[in-house]
């Protein structure tokens, strides 16, 4: 199971939000590039970079910072999410060297764009399946869609996406444990077709083990790493089944 340390950017700073609430923000680095350097120095095999301003407003205001992170990462692949809602956005970010991009709001609102992007960029388009009480949410989790989480996951499979990034918004940033059951349900639904990466709520190494046992192909860990609950090296060991929890 792969471990993705995130760099969430809002207003040019590296932050973490609780349940996606912009009023419940903690700033961990004034310079997001320094956060990326930290995870790279600790052995990150992937970086997950999110433009929170783009996710909420639909227009990226942190593009230059994201490009800097991609350049700093070198051979380490960078996955970029947040505010990518047009073919031009997709081409721009992939053209800057992102290994993979994540479509969230666009995947809900424009399934034809999702399918075209996945066909044009095989292996490089993931779908953010972000839910609150079973319903998919959009616009940085501010709006509830008419799609269920399972319906959006099925759309990702049909479109030929490379992966699903699954987040239960209710547990995001709470440090009270992930939605293991929800992760397992998605793995059972679509795991034969594409990998499911879990996100939200991870608070301990045991949480990582439980997600691995549920079939998750990866895990995005934010607050627990930033707050020092465990190290990235320990998280990688747990994901590989090597740590004692």
Residue frames as qw, qx, qy, qz and C-alpha x, y, z in Angstrom:
[[0.000, 0.888, 0.459, 0.000, 0.00, 0.00, 0.00],
 [0.429, 0.414, -0.001, 0.803, 1.37, 3.40, -1.04],
 [0.293, -0.694, -0.407, 0.516, 1.58, 6.32, 1.40],
 [0.288, 0.645, 0.264, 0.657, 0.81, 9.79, 0.05],
 [0.287, -0.495, -0.352, 0.740, 1.87, 12.69, 2.29],
 [0.252, 0.808, 0.467, 0.257, -0.20, 15.72, 1.25],
 [0.251, -0.170, -0.065, 0.951, 0.64, 19.36, 0.72],
 [0.069, 0.770, 0.629, 0.084, -2.66, 21.24, 0.97],
 [0.310, 0.011, 0.042, 0.950, -2.30, 24.85, -0.16],
 [0.021, -0.847, -0.526, -0.075, -4.54, 27.76, 0.72],
 [0.051, -0.999, 0.003, -0.010, -3.55, 31.37, 0.20],
 [0.453, 0.721, -0.463, 0.246, 0.01, 30.35, -0.55],
 [0.272, -0.533, 0.698, -0.394, 0.48, 28.48, 2.73],
 [0.464, 0.015, -0.883, -0.071, 0.51, 24.78, 3.66],
 [0.481, -0.254, 0.347, -0.764, -2.54, 24.05, 5.81],
 [0.167, -0.179, -0.969, -0.033, -4.76, 21.31, 7.12],
 [0.465, -0.251, -0.077, -0.846, -8.54, 21.65, 7.45],
 [0.244, 0.067, 0.886, -0.387, -10.98, 19.87, 9.74],
 [0.430, 0.504, 0.736, -0.141, -13.86, 18.30, 7.78],
 [0.390, 0.436, 0.477, 0.656, -12.99, 20.58, 4.87],
 [0.143, -0.919, -0.358, 0.081, -14.08, 23.64, 6.88],
 [0.482, 0.563, -0.064, 0.668, -12.10, 26.70, 5.78],
 [0.317, -0.793, 0.130, -0.504, -12.81, 28.28, 9.18],
 [0.830, -0.494, 0.259, -0.021, -11.07, 25.37, 10.95],
 [0.724, 0.604, -0.228, 0.245, -7.63, 25.74, 9.44],
 [0.654, -0.659, 0.220, 0.300, -4.19, 25.09, 10.91],
 [0.488, 0.814, -0.313, 0.033, -1.16, 26.51, 9.13],
 [0.910, -0.309, 0.146, 0.236, 1.83, 24.17, 9.28],
 [0.588, -0.102, 0.285, 0.751, 4.21, 25.82, 6.80],
 [0.176, 0.760, 0.035, -0.625, 4.26, 29.34, 5.43],
 [0.300, 0.558, -0.599, -0.490, 5.98, 27.91, 2.34],
 [0.933, 0.087, 0.187, -0.294, 4.36, 24.76, 0.91],
 [0.683, 0.558, -0.464, 0.082, 7.58, 23.94, -0.95],
 [0.053, -0.524, 0.737, -0.424, 9.27, 23.44, 2.41],
 [0.774, -0.089, 0.452, -0.434, 6.55, 20.98, 3.40],
 [0.893, 0.412, -0.138, -0.121, 7.22, 19.08, 0.18],
 [0.367, 0.630, -0.630, 0.268, 10.95, 19.08, 0.89],
 [0.454, -0.408, 0.643, -0.462, 10.26, 17.65, 4.33],
 [0.899, 0.091, 0.317, -0.289, 8.33, 14.67, 2.99],
 [0.755, 0.579, -0.307, 0.030, 10.83, 14.10, 0.19],
 [0.092, 0.639, -0.681, 0.346, 13.70, 14.07, 2.69],
 [0.559, -0.249, 0.662, -0.433, 11.81, 11.48, 4.74],
 [0.225, -0.105, 0.942, 0.225, 11.43, 9.10, 1.83],
 [0.594, 0.460, 0.332, -0.569, 8.09, 9.96, 0.22],
 [0.408, 0.059, 0.793, 0.448, 7.44, 7.88, -2.90],
 [0.088, 0.647, 0.572, 0.496, 4.54, 10.16, -3.92],
 [0.018, -0.194, -0.323, 0.926, 3.34, 13.67, -3.06],
 [0.036, 0.658, 0.729, 0.183, -0.36, 14.59, -3.05],
 [0.151, -0.125, -0.071, 0.978, -0.76, 18.33, -3.67],
 [0.042, 0.696, 0.715, 0.053, -4.12, 20.06, -3.30],
 [0.067, 0.203, 0.068, 0.975, -5.00, 23.60, -4.36],
 [0.026, -0.501, -0.770, 0.395, -7.73, 24.38, -1.85],
 [0.169, 0.505, 0.038, -0.845, -8.44, 27.79, -3.35],
 [0.268, 0.180, -0.693, -0.645, -8.95, 26.16, -6.70],
 [0.138, -0.254, -0.957, 0.018, -11.15, 23.47, -5.22],
 [0.051, 0.574, 0.588, -0.567, -13.45, 26.04, -3.61],
 [0.208, 0.682, 0.027, -0.701, -13.47, 28.72, -6.30],
 [0.795, 0.488, 0.358, 0.030, -12.74, 26.77, -9.47],
 [0.478, 0.822, -0.180, 0.251, -9.73, 28.91, -10.37],
 [0.829, -0.189, -0.211, 0.482, -6.20, 28.10, -9.22],
 [0.035, -0.973, 0.138, -0.183, -4.34, 30.83, -7.38],
 [0.600, -0.632, 0.483, 0.081, -1.47, 28.56, -6.35],
 [0.895, 0.445, 0.006, 0.027, -0.31, 27.27, -9.74],
 [0.345, 0.768, -0.470, 0.265, 3.20, 28.68, -9.45],
 [0.451, -0.534, 0.638, -0.322, 3.72, 27.03, -6.06],
 [0.920, 0.076, 0.349, -0.159, 2.49, 23.70, -7.39],
 [0.736, 0.634, -0.199, 0.127, 4.88, 23.96, -10.32],
 [0.005, 0.737, -0.597, 0.316, 7.73, 24.66, -7.88],
 [0.715, -0.306, 0.563, -0.277, 6.80, 21.55, -5.88],
 [0.928, 0.351, 0.116, -0.039, 6.79, 19.42, -9.03],
 [0.498, 0.738, -0.386, 0.241, 10.25, 20.73, -9.90],
 [0.280, -0.631, 0.629, -0.358, 11.58, 20.12, -6.39],
 [0.880, -0.110, 0.381, -0.261, 10.16, 16.59, -6.36],
 [0.018, 0.538, -0.772, -0.337, 12.29, 15.58, -9.35],
 [0.342, 0.086, -0.887, -0.298, 11.77, 11.88, -10.01],
 [0.101, 0.254, 0.841, -0.467, 9.20, 11.51, -7.20],
 [0.046, -0.462, -0.673, -0.576, 5.73, 11.58, -8.80],
 [0.109, 0.162, 0.374, -0.907, 3.36, 14.36, -7.81],
 [0.018, -0.539, -0.812, -0.223, -0.41, 14.00, -7.84],
 [0.009, 0.018, 0.093, -0.995, -2.29, 17.30, -8.13],
 [0.081, -0.602, -0.791, -0.071, -5.90, 18.04, -7.14],
 [0.117, -0.647, -0.388, 0.645, -8.10, 21.08, -6.71],
 [0.219, 0.737, 0.039, -0.638, -9.88, 23.29, -9.21],
 [0.102, -0.237, 0.772, 0.581, -9.08, 21.27, -12.34],
 [0.489, 0.456, 0.588, -0.455, -12.34, 21.65, -14.23],
 [0.597, 0.719, -0.064, -0.349, -11.49, 22.03, -17.91],
 [0.920, 0.269, 0.062, 0.279, -9.38, 20.26, -20.54],
 [0.323, 0.793, -0.245, 0.456, -7.07, 23.29, -20.47],
 [0.511, -0.704, 0.392, -0.298, -6.53, 22.81, -16.72],
 [0.960, -0.100, 0.255, 0.056, -5.68, 19.16, -17.28],
 [0.755, 0.530, -0.026, 0.385, -3.21, 19.93, -20.06],
 [0.024, 0.867, -0.281, 0.411, -1.59, 22.74, -18.07],
 [0.626, -0.620, 0.427, -0.205, -0.88, 20.73, -14.93],
 [0.944, 0.038, 0.280, 0.168, 0.24, 17.61, -16.75],
 [0.592, 0.717, -0.060, 0.362, 2.37, 19.81, -18.99],
 [0.159, -0.845, 0.385, -0.336, 4.12, 21.13, -15.90],
 [0.337, 0.397, -0.834, 0.183, 5.16, 17.60, -15.03],
 [0.641, -0.225, 0.478, -0.556, 2.48, 16.25, -12.69],
 [0.034, -0.139, 0.979, 0.143, 2.40, 12.46, -12.79],
 [0.127, -0.474, -0.859, -0.147, -1.34, 12.33, -12.16],
 [0.207, -0.195, 0.108, -0.953, -4.20, 14.72, -11.60],
 [0.013, 0.350, 0.889, -0.295, -7.37, 14.24, -9.59],
 [0.244, -0.290, -0.356, -0.854, -10.75, 15.39, -10.90],
 [0.015, 0.258, 0.803, -0.537, -13.42, 15.91, -8.27],
 [0.348, 0.537, 0.306, -0.705, -16.06, 18.53, -9.01],
 [0.363, 0.447, -0.519, -0.632, -15.47, 18.09, -12.75],
 [0.100, 0.035, -0.988, -0.114, -16.00, 14.34, -12.48],
 [0.197, 0.441, 0.751, -0.451, -19.41, 14.96, -10.92],
 [0.317, 0.678, 0.184, -0.637, -20.54, 17.74, -13.22],
 [0.492, 0.672, -0.363, -0.418, -18.92, 16.84, -16.53],
 [0.832, -0.142, 0.535, 0.030, -18.65, 13.08, -17.07],
 [0.767, 0.619, 0.099, 0.139, -17.83, 13.61, -20.75],
 [0.134, 0.878, -0.414, 0.197, -14.79, 15.69, -19.84],
 [0.620, -0.498, 0.596, -0.115, -13.69, 13.01, -17.39],
 [0.893, 0.204, 0.397, 0.057, -13.95, 10.31, -20.04],
 [0.580, 0.788, -0.090, 0.185, -12.07, 12.42, -22.59],
 [0.138, -0.835, 0.501, -0.183, -9.31, 13.24, -20.15],
 [0.747, -0.310, 0.586, -0.052, -8.90, 9.59, -19.15],
 [0.853, 0.428, 0.274, 0.120, -8.75, 8.55, -22.81],
 [0.408, 0.864, -0.180, 0.232, -6.27, 11.27, -23.73],
 [0.010, 0.680, -0.623, 0.387, -4.06, 10.66, -20.68],
 [0.887, -0.188, -0.401, -0.132, -4.24, 6.98, -19.77],
 [0.752, -0.165, -0.444, 0.458, -2.97, 6.23, -16.28],
 [0.300, 0.133, -0.217, 0.919, -2.85, 9.91, -15.32],
 [0.377, -0.382, -0.115, -0.836, -6.44, 10.77, -14.36],
 [0.196, -0.202, -0.882, 0.378, -7.80, 9.86, -10.93],
 [0.342, -0.594, -0.408, -0.603, -11.23, 10.65, -9.53],
 [0.033, -0.164, 0.616, -0.769, -11.88, 12.15, -6.11],
 [0.507, -0.461, -0.659, -0.309, -14.80, 10.25, -4.61],
 [0.096, 0.118, -0.518, 0.842, -15.52, 12.50, -1.66],
 [0.424, -0.473, -0.663, -0.396, -18.62, 11.85, 0.36],
 [0.188, -0.188, 0.526, -0.808, -20.67, 12.97, 3.28],
 [0.572, 0.119, 0.636, -0.504, -23.13, 10.39, 4.62],
 [0.611, 0.229, 0.744, 0.144, -22.97, 8.49, 1.35],
 [0.459, 0.845, 0.275, -0.006, -23.50, 11.42, -1.04],
 [0.652, 0.181, 0.119, 0.727, -20.74, 12.81, -3.24],
 [0.130, -0.898, -0.180, 0.379, -19.76, 16.41, -2.48],
 [0.598, 0.533, 0.183, 0.570, -18.16, 19.09, -4.67],
 [0.073, 0.841, -0.027, 0.535, -16.56, 22.55, -4.51],
 [0.188, 0.395, -0.664, 0.607, -14.13, 21.73, -1.70],
 [0.253, -0.270, -0.899, 0.236, -16.89, 19.73, -0.01],
 [0.149, 0.134, 0.276, -0.940, -19.15, 22.75, 0.29],
 [0.630, 0.170, -0.128, -0.747, -21.95, 21.40, -1.93],
 [0.554, -0.007, 0.824, -0.118, -23.76, 18.09, -1.97],
 [0.261, 0.203, -0.660, -0.675, -24.39, 16.51, -5.37],
 [0.818, 0.028, 0.069, -0.571, -27.19, 14.21, -6.45],
 [0.728, 0.310, -0.612, -0.020, -24.75, 11.32, -6.94],
 [0.842, -0.526, 0.112, -0.036, -24.02, 8.73, -4.32],
 [0.283, -0.694, 0.637, 0.180, -20.45, 7.77, -3.58],
 [0.638, 0.007, 0.756, 0.148, -20.98, 4.40, -5.23],
 [0.586, 0.740, 0.330, -0.010, -22.47, 5.99, -8.35],
 [0.130, 0.930, -0.321, -0.122, -19.46, 8.29, -8.70],
 [0.463, -0.458, 0.742, 0.160, -17.09, 5.37, -8.20],
 [0.692, 0.343, 0.628, 0.093, -18.88, 3.46, -10.97],
 [0.415, 0.906, 0.043, -0.075, -18.55, 6.50, -13.21],
 [0.177, -0.787, 0.561, 0.186, -14.79, 6.51, -12.58],
 [0.603, -0.093, 0.774, 0.167, -14.57, 2.89, -13.68],
 [0.608, 0.637, 0.473, 0.016, -16.67, 3.49, -16.79],
 [0.224, 0.957, -0.131, -0.128, -14.54, 6.49, -17.74],
 [0.863, 0.304, -0.199, 0.352, -11.32, 4.50, -17.53],
 [0.218, -0.900, 0.282, -0.251, -9.83, 6.44, -14.63],
 [0.526, 0.423, -0.677, 0.294, -6.52, 5.31, -13.18],
 [0.334, -0.117, -0.763, 0.541, -7.52, 5.41, -9.49],
 [0.367, -0.766, -0.382, -0.365, -10.05, 6.59, -6.94],
 [0.201, 0.215, -0.522, 0.801, -9.16, 8.91, -4.08],
 [0.471, -0.580, -0.613, -0.258, -11.84, 8.16, -1.48],
 [0.108, 0.172, -0.475, 0.856, -12.50, 10.59, 1.36],
 [0.330, -0.677, -0.658, -0.025, -15.20, 10.46, 3.99],
 [0.091, 0.633, -0.065, 0.766, -15.51, 14.17, 4.76],
 [0.644, -0.687, -0.151, -0.300, -17.06, 13.51, 8.16],
 [0.856, -0.427, -0.009, 0.291, -13.82, 12.03, 9.52],
 [0.602, 0.553, -0.048, 0.574, -11.37, 14.27, 7.62],
 [0.164, 0.591, -0.309, 0.727, -8.95, 16.01, 9.96],
 [0.670, -0.601, -0.037, -0.435, -10.66, 14.68, 13.08],
 [0.196, 0.475, -0.802, 0.304, -7.88, 12.24, 14.05],
 [0.641, -0.169, 0.519, -0.540, -10.48, 9.75, 15.25],
 [0.518, -0.006, 0.847, 0.122, -9.95, 7.00, 12.69],
 [0.204, 0.197, -0.562, -0.777, -10.82, 6.49, 9.03],
 [0.790, 0.165, 0.168, -0.566, -13.98, 5.06, 7.52],
 [0.201, -0.313, 0.909, 0.190, -12.63, 1.55, 7.08],
 [0.509, 0.368, 0.761, -0.165, -16.04, 0.07, 6.25],
 [0.464, 0.801, 0.094, -0.368, -16.66, 2.63, 3.54],
 [0.069, 0.669, -0.667, -0.322, -13.23, 1.97, 2.09],
 [0.350, -0.069, 0.933, 0.046, -13.86, -1.77, 2.09],
 [0.551, 0.573, 0.532, -0.292, -17.21, -1.28, 0.37],
 [0.394, 0.815, -0.217, -0.366, -15.61, 0.73, -2.44],
 [0.098, -0.488, 0.842, 0.208, -12.80, -1.81, -2.82],
 [0.467, 0.184, 0.861, -0.082, -15.38, -4.58, -3.13],
 [0.511, 0.726, 0.312, -0.338, -17.30, -2.51, -5.69],
 [0.516, 0.842, -0.141, -0.076, -14.47, -1.30, -7.94],
 [0.445, -0.691, 0.546, 0.162, -11.20, -2.76, -6.67],
 [0.784, 0.142, 0.557, 0.236, -11.11, -5.32, -9.46],
 [0.522, 0.755, 0.284, 0.278, -10.99, -2.47, -11.96],
 [0.297, 0.708, -0.194, 0.611, -8.93, 0.28, -10.34],
 [0.484, -0.091, -0.618, 0.613, -7.11, 1.02, -7.08],
 [0.341, -0.846, -0.305, -0.274, -8.78, 2.79, -4.19],
 [0.402, 0.221, -0.422, 0.782, -6.70, 5.24, -2.16],
 [0.411, -0.724, -0.552, 0.047, -8.20, 6.10, 1.22],
 [0.232, 0.348, -0.192, 0.888, -8.06, 9.51, 2.87],
 [0.408, -0.569, -0.055, -0.712, -9.36, 11.09, 6.03],
 [0.759, -0.546, 0.012, -0.355, -9.23, 10.42, 9.74],
 [0.845, 0.104, -0.421, 0.312, -6.02, 8.40, 10.00],
 [0.371, -0.854, 0.195, -0.307, -4.70, 8.89, 13.53],
 [0.626, -0.528, 0.573, -0.017, -2.50, 5.87, 14.25],
 [0.088, 0.407, -0.850, -0.322, -0.37, 3.21, 12.62],
 [0.337, 0.191, 0.905, -0.176, -3.13, 0.72, 13.39],
 [0.503, 0.647, 0.233, -0.524, -5.48, 2.78, 11.20],
 [0.300, 0.613, -0.591, -0.430, -3.07, 2.30, 8.31],
 [0.110, -0.142, 0.983, 0.026, -2.97, -1.44, 8.90],
 [0.437, 0.411, 0.701, -0.384, -6.76, -1.64, 8.98],
 [0.487, 0.696, -0.077, -0.523, -7.03, 0.23, 5.68],
 [0.160, 0.473, -0.816, -0.292, -4.44, -2.07, 4.13],
 [0.220, 0.065, 0.964, -0.133, -6.38, -5.08, 5.33],
 [0.481, 0.569, 0.439, -0.502, -9.56, -3.54, 3.86],
 [0.693, 0.395, 0.501, 0.336, -7.89, -3.61, 0.46],
 [0.129, 0.965, -0.023, -0.226, -6.86, 0.04, 0.03],
 [0.811, 0.385, 0.019, 0.439, -4.07, 0.45, -2.50],
 [0.378, 0.331, -0.209, 0.839, -2.89, 3.64, -0.85],
 [0.350, -0.765, -0.489, 0.230, -3.53, 6.10, 1.95],
 [0.200, 0.655, -0.041, 0.727, -3.29, 9.89, 2.14],
 [0.589, -0.550, -0.459, 0.373, -2.22, 10.94, 5.64],
 [0.165, 0.752, 0.028, 0.637, -2.30, 14.60, 6.59],
 [0.393, -0.799, 0.132, -0.437, -2.92, 15.81, 10.13],
 [0.911, -0.398, 0.058, 0.085, -1.38, 12.78, 11.86],
 [0.774, 0.218, -0.004, 0.594, 1.91, 13.29, 10.02],
 [0.153, 0.710, -0.038, 0.687, 1.94, 17.05, 10.42],
 [0.534, -0.727, 0.125, -0.414, 1.21, 16.78, 14.14],
 [0.141, 0.553, -0.787, 0.236, 3.84, 14.08, 14.68],
 [0.864, -0.215, 0.214, -0.401, 1.58, 11.19, 15.72],
 [0.862, -0.096, 0.415, 0.275, 4.08, 8.99, 13.86],
 [0.134, -0.579, 0.471, 0.652, 6.76, 9.48, 11.24],
 [0.674, 0.502, -0.266, -0.472, 6.46, 9.02, 7.50],
 [0.269, 0.395, -0.878, -0.022, 8.93, 6.14, 7.75],
 [0.283, 0.034, 0.860, -0.424, 6.70, 4.41, 10.31],
 [0.642, 0.425, 0.207, -0.603, 3.65, 5.00, 8.09],
 [0.545, 0.513, -0.574, -0.333, 5.45, 3.45, 5.12],
 [0.053, 0.233, -0.955, 0.177, 6.40, 0.43, 7.24],
 [0.462, 0.207, 0.666, -0.548, 2.82, 0.00, 8.43],
 [0.651, 0.507, -0.087, -0.558, 1.53, 0.24, 4.88],
 [0.485, 0.453, -0.730, -0.160, 3.97, -2.47, 3.86],
 [0.905, -0.291, -0.236, -0.201, 2.94, -4.71, 6.76],
 [0.661, 0.282, -0.497, 0.486, 6.30, -4.34, 8.48],
 [0.070, -0.474, 0.404, -0.779, 5.47, -2.28, 11.56],
 [0.324, -0.333, -0.841, 0.278, 4.29, -3.46, 14.95],
 [0.218, -0.467, -0.140, -0.845, 1.19, -1.49, 15.89]]
